[in-house]
Structure formats: structure tokens, C-alpha cells
Amino acid sequence: MKFGEQLRSSAIKEYQWYYIAYNELKDLMKKDFVTPPTKENPKPKRQEWTEEDESKFITRIEQELDKVYSKQKLKVIEISRRIQNSEKEVSDIVARLDNRGPVGREGAAGNDDDAPTEEEFMMLEEDLNEITADVNDLAKFVQLNYTGFQKIIKKHDKQTKWILKPVFATRLKAKPFFKDNYDADIVKLSKLWDIVRTRGNPVKGDSAAGGSQGSFIRQTTKYWVHPDNVTEVKLIIMKHLPVLVFNAKKEFEAKDSAITSIYYDNPEKFDLYEGRLKKTEGAEAIRLRWYGGMDTETIFVERKTHREDWTGEKSVKARFAMKEKNVNAYMKGDLLPQAIFEKARKDGKKPAKVIDEDERLAKEIQYSVIKKGYKPLCRSFYNRTAFQLPADARVRISLDTELTMVREDNLDGRDRSGTNWRRMDIGIDYPFNQLPPEDVERFPYAILEVKLQTQAGQEPPSWVRELIASHLVEAVPKFSKFIHGTATLFPTRIDLLPFWFPQMDVDIRKPATQNFGIQRPGQSAQDSTSDDDEDDDSEEEDAEALPPTTAAASNSDGGANYLRNSTGDRDSQNAPGNSLDIEEQLGALPLDEAYPLYDSDVEDDESDAIEEARRIGGWTYYSKVLKKQARLVGEHLVSALKAVSPIPKPTPVSRNGTLTQLRSNKIESKRFKAPKGKKIHVPVRVEPKVYFAAERTFLAWLQFSIYLSTIAATLLNFGSKPTRLSFLASGSFMVVAVMALLYSVAIYLYRSSAIRTRKAIKYHDSIGPTILCTALFIAVVLNMGFELKARNYI
């Protein structure tokens, strides 16, 4: 979609006269032609851009900036005052409820004359809806105008050859209408919504408590959220879940949401990275985490351990706290775990059993770091907004914005952290402009993480299912900040890339789902603000036109096959009961191309090997060429057999609303290739029954081979008298038996190796049974022919 069209379709009535005059600014850049257009020269040269033209353009764009900035500031003040007024009204209602006393609340006694009515709560809810819609509209207004300014400046510099971008960037800093993220307003609105939603009886409890988890099954899925949709997603969640605040008495500050982690790994082997990427049994991740600014004294040492399903255990995250001043000594082995927990044992504030477990964890982490040579390699920073009922972890949602990964190593000769456990030249000052580009990776999307602890057979809340099935999010299962940061910051040392890398170059925005999102009741049709997009840039041409506080360009390269719905629309009315496993649902849809979904780099490796052998010459070169030709002949033979073999029909699966929508539209399958020397790791889930299924299949083929060889021996040894025809008849069955035996051994070894290495291969066999049946049919026909000939019937 071109920006002028987007501006027209996205304009909000209240702001219709305050948007950037995009078309008028474009018209100012259009100079008259030097000569009239002709058939021979339909696009003649235009007049030169002069200093007077530049002055007019700057004056006009300054006026537009003033207009947008003034409207934004006034609206912020208005929203702030409306929130204050709502806080007073809600406080009055809460006070009236408290005056009734516990008996009055039961309705048995007390003063009920002054009790708030349901109508009052509904009026407050309507006011909060209006304020929530105002915040959402303002965020969209700001985002759209910022994009408009970026695009018009880029167009100006390209057409006029007068560079205005650096100068205008200074003007934007002076009037930063795009800097506000409205988190403070969202926290205040969240408290009000919680009180009104519960009719004055919000859930109380320890915000740090997670509730009992013994009787729950936990399900976690991650999504990407485009910066355009971050505020709307926060507002939608806020209406159903309160923002999790650990200290309700403290005024919200920006640093309260900051979370920073330092990830450790072996700089030579990167074995922790590879283990977490491949999800091998027992794979660990070791990190040091703190909340808030760099002045925080408490550091959490954490270890994540991945467990396979077949083990019967769950993946766990364990951690213990220590003082920042002791971290260096602990990680180097100078400070033993016993000394760390000595004070805790004396104080007696924690149970001895808990202290023993923490001490055991500290010993294991310290031993791993020292023995395996783990060093601080990567830092992740982000601002987290968590939504959860206090002391109730059944539904927990977190949204991480401004995600940034930073190098912490000293590998290339640069002294980043020195002998310290973290570098000290940065804090939480996003976007870390003081760092060189090779040291920082600014992730372009926000990360939405949905954690559900629902009892077996229980459906997630309907609003959660609608949200994750909407146009506002993009499912990216198993996304990892540690994996992404390591892969992008160490491109020369990492050869195996995560599967989501190709998606980094794809715009995840989708058309809006009807009747979903923050909408104002009775909202009128949107008005137009521009009408000429003839020479406009498309959205894909200007990905950097995003506020620097919420997005940054991605330099990720990689390759994979990325499956997308061409329309991007999703059905929220028939949201699935298990929409979180969207990757499994998509797996049920047929593709035009054969599985596996990712291009391998076999051909590239082979071409490189042949080119190298060409320089050597002789038999080395000819053997490589013959091997390649043999592989190509084999592939063509397999393709021919596939063409003549019966095509199995897929097993019908039940589809929810999302899949119905996907099924009704065209599914596009794009094929990506990894950069030279790199590979894309395809996550493969191997169930325990797959091992046994491979063995059962092999035994079934072996049994079939034994039956055929028995038939062959019977034909040869139990005839009236051995003849040449009986030898041929038994020989045909013996050939089929040997072929089946050799094929079964080969396919079993191939599958076993693929299962062990978690390769994405086709574990079903559509060729072997067809060939076997054909060969058996031929053997039976030959046997009948030989027998009929022996009896002189033919």
C-alpha cells in the first residue's frame, strides 16, 4: 500500500485537519518541465531546484511539524486530565463501597442508600472506553505522521538532490511528538479498568506470587507485534488483565519496566547456543539478569534447562540472587557458593531447604562456567509490560518493547567489558546510539509472550483466543532473544541460523480484522486527507520510517521457507480453542511444494567442491562430476516414480475459524536460501513413538521378505521335479525378497540417522510400497506364465 492511500484510509475524524499535508508537500517539489512533453520525449527534464524553492519547502514543512506537535501535546494534556477526573470518580465510588462495611456489602445490613449502582459503573466503563480509544487514536496519529515526515524528507532528498534529512532530524528532536509511549497512562488506566471491571472488588495479593502450579498445564507461545500495533495490543490486554505492578504505592518510572540480561557461552564452540537452537535434551542457557537501571544492587543468576517430552520432565528455570559487588568473584571462582549463602543461613528468613537448593544451583553454575570456559557474550535489553492478576498465574501476558542485543565479548581485540562481567559504557539508554553498528542489534518488533496455566481440557479465555488470531500479532513459536542476538552479533562465528531469520525481511503487518481492536462506539467513516499517489513510494521501499524509540532496521540474512496467508486476514469470530499452537494447525494445511520446507545448501556445497576439484584436475574432478550426475539421475528417477505412484489422500483434520480462513484463501509458499556458508536450522519435534514406529516398520518389511523367500524356497524344493522354469519362478520371488530386505535396511538406517540428528525429512514412504507391490505383481505374473507354459497351456 502506498503511503498516500494509507494516510487516506487511516485518517481519524478528530485529527483530519492535523495530519501532515503530504500531497501539498509533494506538489511543492514538482517543478515545471523545461520543454513540453512530446511523444518522443514524454518525460522531459524539469527545471532546477533553487534556493528559493528550498526555502519555501522548509517553511512549509516547519508549519506542518508545528501543527502536528501542537495537536499531539494538547491531546496528551487532555487525556491526562480526563484520566485524573476518572480517578476521582472511581475513588469516590470505592469510598462509598468502603463506607458500607463488610455487612453492608452482603446486603444484610449497612447503609445501602449511598451504594454505587450498576448504572454508575456502566457510565464509568463508557468513560474509560472513550479514554482508551483516545490513547489508541493518538498513538496511530503520531505513528502515521512520523512515517509521513520520514517519507517526504526521503522523497525531497531524492528528487531535489538537496540533502535535508540531517537538518530536519534536529528539528524533530526539538519537537519530539513521537517520543511518548503512553506507558504511564496505560498503567493508570489499568488500575481504573481493574476496579470498574470487578465492580469495586479488584483481586488482591502479592504481585510477586505466581500461585500454585501443581495442578496446571502450562502453555507458552510467542508472537511478534509490529510497532504500529504495540499501543493497541497493550490497551486490548489492559481491558481484561491489570498491568502487573510490584509496588503500587510508587509512581511509575520508565526504568521500572527495564530488564537486562547477560548471556554466557563458550566463545570457541558456542555449545550453549547450538544446544538451545537444536533443543537437545538437557540444553542449558546461563544468564545474569537485573531489573531497572545500572544502579541495581541485586543480580539474579539464572539457568534454563530444556527437557524433552519423552523424559516425563518439564523444562525448568532456576535462579538465585546475589549482590552485584560479588558477581565478578563468583564467576571467576574466587567466591564460593557457601560464602554467598552464609548470611542467609544466619538470618533464617528463608527455609533451610530453599537455601540448600539455591546453593546447589550456584555450585553447578560456577562449575560449568569455570570448567567449560563460558564468557559473557551477549546482552539483551528491553522494556517489559506484564499483565497478570496478583497471585494468579493462570493467564500471564508480557509485552517486550525496544528489544536490543549488544555484544559483551572481547573476541575481536576490542575491550568491551574487560575483566568485568558486563560492559559499563551503556545502561538502559535505548537506542544506544553511542555504540558502533557492529556491536548492537535493534530488533524491529515487540515480543508478545502468552503464558496460560489452564486445567486439562479447559479452554483459554475467549479474548486471548481472539487476540492471538487477530491481525495484530504474528506467531513465531520458540523465538529466543539469546539465539537471535548471538546469531546476529556473531555472523562470522555462527553457521547455524534460527528458522525465523527469513521472516525478518517480510512485513508482518496484515489487513485489519473486522470488528476487532480498540474501536470507539459509533465511530464514523474515516475521512480522506490526500488524493494523489501517482509517484508515491510503497511501504516496502521505506522500512526505516518508524519511530526510533520503537523500531530499527534489521541486518539479518538467512533462508527458510516462510508460509503466509496471502490475504493476511484472520477470523476472530470463530477463534480456536487451541490457537496458540498455530504452527501445528498450519502444518495440517497442504502445500503445493513437498516437505521439507527449507532449501538445503547441498547444491551450493557441491558446486563449490566441483569448482575446487576443477583446479586440481584429473580423477578428483571427474569423480565429483560423475557423483553429481548420478545424484541428478537419481532425483529424476524418484520424480518419475512419484508421478506414476498413487497419491495418498491426507487424513481429514478438524479446522477452527482461523484455518477455515486460511483454507479459503490462496496459500503462498516462498522459498528462501541461506547465505553462503550458513544453514537454517529447522525445528523438528520427535515424539518417542517415532523411534518405535521406525523399528516396527523395519520388522514388518523383514517379515515380508521372509515370507517371499519362503515362497521361493517352496517353489524350488517341493515341485514334482526341478526344471529350468521352476528355477526362474522361484528366482523372481527371491529377487523381490532380497530387494525388500535391502530397501528396508537402507530406509531404517536413513530414518534412524534423521531421528537422531532431528533432520526435517519425510518420514512417510510413498515410493517403497508401490515399487514392492509392482515387483511382486510381476513375479506372480511370471510364475503363472512359467507354470502355464510348463503345462502346455500356452
Secondary structure, DSSP 8 states (H G I E B T S, - for coil): -BHHHHHHHH--GGGTTTS--HHHHHHHT---BSS---SS-SS--B----HHHHHHHHHHHHHHHHHHHHHHHHHHHHHHHHHHHHHHHHHHHHHHHHHHHHHHHHTSSS--TT---HHHHHHHHHHHHHHHHHHHHHHHHHHHHHHHHHHHHHHHHHHH----HHHHHHHHHHS-TT----HHHHHHHHHHHHHHHTTT----S-TT-----TT-EEEEEEEEE-GGGHHHHHHHHHTTS-B--S-TTS---GGGGEEEEEEEE-TTT-HHHHHHHHT-TT-EEEEEEEESSTT--EEEEEEEE---GGGT---EEEEEEEEGGGHHHHHHTSS-HHHHTHHHHHH--S-HHHHHHHHHHHHHHHHHHHHHT-EEEEEEEEEEEEEEETTEEEEEEEEEEEEEEEE---TTS--SSTTSSS-SS--S-TT-TTS-GGGEEE-SSEEEEEEEEE-TT----HHHHHHHTSTT-EE-TT--HHHHHHHHH-TTT--EE-TTGGGGGS-------TT-SS--TT-----------TT--BGGG-TT-S-TTT----------EEEEESS----STT--TTGGGHHHHHHTS--SS-S--S--SHHHHHHHHHHHHHHH-HHHHHHHHHHHHHHHHHHHHHHHHHHHS-----------HHHHHHHHS-EEEEE----TT-EE-------HHHHHHHHHHHHHHHHHHHHHHHHHHHHHHSSSS--HHHHHHHHHHHHHHHHHHHHHHHHHHHHHHHHHHT-----S-SSHHHHHHHHHHHHHHHHHHHHHHHTT--
